């Protein structure tokens, strides 16, 4: 969220001495940043000041529940005596520890600014934070103990993330004696002929998820029945976000739940294969 506020000069009618942008996104409406509880959150600040202007900055985090806003720690000093003698633009950031939570919780981070040494503290913007517990993938961990995921990941990113989360996975060709209560779930990450490989495994009865890392404004998720199994194609940037973004973890969990349940949008006849949708 970008909020612009100003500290006036002493003389009336003068232009603002300092302008501040709080947050990374340019938007006229408040934004919600989704974070994990128990971790540091870094919020960027950009200051614009006239020659000779100076500013002090601090931040305060509060937890918000219906009818109540309670401080989550004391004020955090960001910077003191920021001056603009070397340029009209200064980039700063504030690191705030978000408390650990056991359920989805709401916080508000407000940044204050004043003209030193004795000016009044003025709020320049509030960033809304939605905090989540660190065990969002607990359901996945639980059912992969009975039936591990099969992973084909040339980059190694997904395998490393799953290992760090304590989630059981196996090589694509690994054989095991586990007895799960659903189909074998296989996750393929890009690679050469990825769609053909995904379809071949789906024909054998596996529930296949094909993750294609694609940058774009509109992610694409397509589910289909394929042979004896199912195929779910996901096109969006996901892997690099899994460790830090609760929304990415929730999406990943939903995708695997959908694959495991066999939900599909439509049926496909493998005898009449479509071309790769790209």
C-alpha positions as CSV (number, residue, x, y, z in Angstrom):
1,X,0.0,0.0,0.0
2,X,1.3,3.5,-0.8
3,X,0.1,6.3,1.5
4,X,1.4,9.8,0.9
5,X,1.5,12.2,3.8
6,X,3.4,15.4,4.6
7,X,5.0,17.5,7.3
8,X,4.3,21.2,6.6
9,X,7.0,23.9,6.8
10,X,6.7,26.4,9.6
11,X,5.5,29.1,7.3
12,X,1.9,28.8,6.1
13,X,1.4,28.4,2.5
14,X,4.7,26.6,1.8
15,X,4.8,23.3,0.0
16,X,5.1,20.1,2.1
17,X,8.6,19.5,3.6
18,X,8.5,15.6,3.5
19,X,6.3,13.1,1.6
20,X,6.3,9.5,2.5
21,X,5.3,6.3,0.7
22,X,4.6,3.4,3.0
23,X,4.6,-0.1,1.5
24,X,5.5,-1.7,-1.8
25,X,2.3,-1.4,-3.8
26,X,0.8,1.6,-5.5
27,X,-2.9,1.6,-4.7
28,X,-5.4,4.1,-3.5
29,X,-7.1,1.5,-1.3
30,X,-5.7,-0.4,1.7
31,X,-3.8,-3.6,0.8
32,X,-3.6,-6.7,3.0
33,X,-0.2,-8.3,3.3
34,X,-0.3,-12.0,4.2
35,X,2.5,-13.2,6.5
36,X,3.5,-15.9,8.8
37,X,3.3,-15.3,12.6
38,X,6.5,-15.5,14.5
39,X,8.6,-13.9,11.7
40,X,10.0,-10.6,10.8
41,X,8.1,-8.5,8.3
42,X,10.0,-5.9,6.3
43,X,8.0,-2.9,5.1
44,X,9.7,-0.6,2.5
45,X,9.5,3.2,3.0
46,X,10.3,5.9,0.4
47,X,10.7,9.5,1.6
48,X,10.7,12.6,-0.6
49,X,12.0,15.8,1.1
50,X,12.8,19.4,0.2
51,X,16.4,20.6,0.8
52,X,16.9,21.3,4.5
53,X,14.0,19.1,5.6
54,X,14.5,16.4,8.3
55,X,12.3,13.7,9.6
56,X,12.0,11.1,12.4
57,X,10.1,7.9,11.8
58,X,8.7,5.2,14.0
59,X,6.1,2.3,13.7
60,X,3.7,0.6,15.9
61,X,2.0,-2.8,15.5
62,X,-1.4,-3.6,17.0
63,X,-3.5,-6.8,16.9
64,X,-7.1,-6.3,15.9
65,X,-10.0,-8.4,17.1
66,X,-13.7,-7.5,16.9
67,X,-14.2,-4.4,19.1
68,X,-10.6,-4.2,20.3
69,X,-7.1,-3.2,19.1
70,X,-4.3,-4.2,21.4
71,X,-0.6,-3.2,21.0
72,X,1.7,-6.0,19.9
73,X,4.9,-4.7,21.5
74,X,6.2,-1.2,21.9
75,X,6.9,1.4,19.2
76,X,9.7,0.6,16.8
77,X,12.1,3.4,15.9
78,X,12.9,3.4,12.2
79,X,15.2,6.4,11.7
80,X,16.0,9.7,13.4
81,X,17.0,13.0,11.7
82,X,16.7,11.7,8.2
83,X,17.9,14.6,6.0
84,X,17.8,15.3,2.3
85,X,21.0,17.2,1.8
86,X,22.4,14.4,-0.5
87,X,19.2,14.1,-2.5
88,X,15.5,14.5,-2.5
89,X,14.7,10.8,-2.2
90,X,15.5,8.4,0.6
91,X,14.7,4.7,0.7
92,X,14.3,3.0,4.1
93,X,12.6,-0.1,5.6
94,X,11.2,-1.2,8.9
95,X,11.4,-4.7,10.3
96,X,8.6,-5.7,12.6
97,X,8.3,-9.0,14.4
98,X,4.8,-10.4,14.0
99,X,3.8,-12.5,17.0
100,X,3.2,-16.2,16.5
101,X,-0.4,-17.2,16.1
102,X,-2.3,-20.4,16.3
103,X,-5.1,-19.3,13.9
104,X,-5.5,-16.6,11.2
105,X,-5.2,-13.2,12.9
106,X,-5.3,-9.6,11.9
107,X,-2.7,-6.9,12.6
108,X,-2.2,-3.3,11.6
109,X,1.2,-1.6,11.2
110,X,1.1,2.2,11.5
111,X,4.0,4.4,10.5
112,X,4.4,7.8,12.2
113,X,6.6,10.7,11.1
114,X,7.6,14.0,12.7
115,X,9.8,17.0,12.1
116,X,12.6,16.9,14.7
117,X,13.3,17.7,17.4
118,X,9.9,18.6,18.8
119,X,7.3,18.2,16.1
120,X,4.1,16.2,16.6
121,X,4.0,12.6,15.6
122,X,1.7,12.2,12.6
123,X,0.5,8.8,11.1
124,X,1.5,8.5,7.5
125,X,-0.1,5.2,6.7
126,X,-1.3,1.8,8.0
127,X,-0.4,-1.5,6.4
128,X,-2.9,-4.3,7.1
129,X,-1.3,-7.7,8.0
130,X,-3.0,-11.0,8.0
131,X,-0.9,-13.5,10.0
132,X,-1.1,-17.3,9.8
133,X,0.3,-20.2,11.8
134,X,3.4,-21.9,10.5
135,X,1.8,-25.3,10.2
136,X,-0.6,-24.7,7.3
137,X,0.6,-27.8,5.6
138,X,0.0,-30.1,8.5
139,X,-2.8,-31.9,6.7
140,X,-0.4,-32.7,3.8
141,X,2.3,-33.9,6.2
142,X,-0.3,-36.2,7.8
143,X,-1.5,-38.0,4.7
144,X,1.9,-38.2,3.0
145,X,3.1,-40.3,6.0
146,X,0.7,-42.9,4.7
147,X,1.2,-42.3,1.0
148,X,4.2,-40.2,0.1
149,X,4.1,-37.8,-2.9
150,X,6.0,-38.8,-6.0
151,X,8.1,-35.8,-7.1
152,X,9.7,-35.0,-10.5
153,X,11.5,-31.7,-10.0
154,X,14.6,-30.9,-12.1
155,X,15.1,-27.6,-10.2
156,X,15.1,-29.3,-6.8
157,X,13.2,-26.4,-5.3
158,X,10.0,-28.3,-4.4
159,X,11.9,-31.2,-3.0
160,X,14.0,-29.0,-0.7
161,X,10.9,-27.1,0.5
162,X,9.0,-30.4,1.3
163,X,12.0,-31.8,3.1
164,X,12.3,-28.6,5.2
165,X,8.5,-29.0,6.1
166,X,9.0,-32.6,7.1
167,X,6.7,-33.8,4.3
168,X,7.4,-37.2,2.9
169,X,8.2,-37.5,-0.8
170,X,9.7,-40.1,-3.1
171,X,11.4,-40.2,-6.5
172,X,9.1,-40.7,-9.4
173,X,10.2,-44.3,-9.9
174,X,10.4,-45.3,-6.3
175,X,8.4,-48.3,-5.2
176,X,6.9,-48.6,-1.7
177,X,4.5,-50.8,0.2
178,X,2.3,-48.0,1.6
179,X,-1.4,-48.4,1.4
180,X,-3.1,-45.0,1.0
181,X,-6.8,-44.2,0.9
182,X,-6.5,-42.5,-2.5
183,X,-4.6,-42.5,-5.8
184,X,-0.9,-42.0,-5.9
185,X,-0.3,-38.3,-6.2
186,X,2.6,-37.3,-8.5
187,X,3.9,-33.7,-8.9
188,X,5.9,-32.7,-11.9
189,X,7.7,-29.4,-12.2
190,X,8.2,-28.1,-15.7
191,X,11.0,-30.0,-17.6
192,X,11.2,-31.3,-21.2
193,X,8.0,-32.8,-22.6
194,X,6.3,-32.2,-19.2
195,X,2.8,-32.5,-20.5
196,X,3.4,-35.8,-22.3
197,X,5.1,-37.2,-19.2
198,X,2.2,-36.0,-17.1
199,X,-0.4,-37.6,-19.4
200,X,1.5,-40.9,-19.5
201,X,1.4,-41.2,-15.7
202,X,-2.2,-40.2,-15.5
203,X,-3.1,-43.0,-17.9
204,X,-1.8,-45.4,-15.4
205,X,-4.2,-44.2,-12.7
206,X,-2.1,-41.6,-10.9
207,X,-3.4,-38.2,-9.9
208,X,-0.8,-35.9,-11.6
209,X,-0.2,-32.3,-10.8
210,X,1.9,-30.4,-13.4
211,X,3.4,-27.2,-12.0
212,X,4.5,-24.8,-14.6
213,X,6.3,-21.7,-13.3
214,X,4.8,-18.9,-15.4
215,X,4.9,-15.1,-14.7
216,X,1.6,-13.4,-15.6
217,X,-1.3,-11.5,-14.2
218,X,-3.8,-14.4,-14.7
219,X,-2.8,-17.8,-13.3
220,X,-4.2,-20.8,-15.1
221,X,-5.5,-24.0,-13.3
222,X,-7.1,-26.7,-15.4
223,X,-8.3,-30.1,-14.2
224,X,-9.2,-33.1,-16.4
225,X,-9.8,-36.8,-16.3
226,X,-7.1,-38.6,-18.3
227,X,-7.3,-42.4,-18.8
228,X,-7.5,-44.1,-15.5
229,X,-6.2,-41.1,-13.6
230,X,-6.5,-37.3,-13.5
231,X,-4.3,-34.4,-14.6
232,X,-4.2,-30.9,-13.0
233,X,-2.2,-28.3,-14.8
234,X,-1.2,-25.2,-12.7
235,X,0.5,-22.3,-14.5
236,X,1.7,-19.5,-12.1
237,X,4.8,-18.5,-10.1
238,X,4.6,-20.7,-7.0
239,X,7.7,-22.5,-5.9
240,X,9.7,-19.4,-4.8
241,X,6.8,-18.2,-2.8
242,X,6.1,-21.4,-0.8
243,X,8.5,-20.7,2.0
244,X,7.4,-17.1,2.7
245,X,3.8,-16.7,1.4
246,X,0.9,-18.3,3.3
247,X,-1.4,-17.8,0.3
248,X,1.0,-19.8,-1.8
249,X,1.0,-22.6,0.8
250,X,-2.8,-22.6,0.9
251,X,-3.0,-22.8,-2.9
252,X,-0.5,-25.6,-3.0
253,X,-2.5,-27.5,-0.4
254,X,-5.8,-26.9,-2.2
255,X,-4.3,-28.1,-5.5
256,X,-3.1,-31.4,-3.9
257,X,-6.4,-31.9,-2.1
258,X,-8.2,-31.5,-5.4
259,X,-5.8,-33.9,-7.2
260,X,-6.2,-36.5,-4.4
261,X,-10.0,-36.3,-4.4
262,X,-10.1,-36.8,-8.2
263,X,-12.0,-33.5,-8.8
264,X,-12.0,-32.6,-12.5
265,X,-13.6,-29.9,-14.7
266,X,-14.2,-32.3,-17.6
267,X,-13.4,-35.6,-19.2
268,X,-10.7,-36.1,-21.9
269,X,-10.4,-39.1,-24.2
270,X,-6.7,-40.0,-24.4
271,X,-7.3,-41.5,-27.9
272,X,-7.8,-37.9,-29.2
273,X,-5.2,-35.9,-27.4
274,X,-5.4,-32.1,-27.5
275,X,-2.4,-30.1,-28.4
276,X,-0.4,-28.5,-25.5
277,X,-2.6,-25.6,-24.5
278,X,0.3,-23.2,-24.8
